[in-house]
């Protein structure tokens, strides 16, 4: 990944969270990537800020991606289970596993 081509927009606490957020952004047609997941094995050896998984997008999508991620964090409500059986965080409108809309699973 060439840094001038991608901009860091979020630090995820885990690879799982990063993957969910990549899926969320993809639902808005924003290509995102994450890196740093290999550092998670260094928990306890490195400072916490050095082992977070970074979420990156093209600079032209950075502002929109940051808004989407912020809205996802601020949404109230309970976690929900999709019809496919997967558990999803309250802030996600689409199932991370199958892409089904949250409202379709009610």
Secondary structure, DSSP 8 states (H G I E B T S, - for coil): --GGG-EEEEEESSHHHHHHHHHHHHHTT--EEEE-GGGGGGBTTB-GGGSSEEEEE-GGGHHHHHHHHHHHHH--S--EE-TTS-EE-TT-SB-TTT--BGGGG-
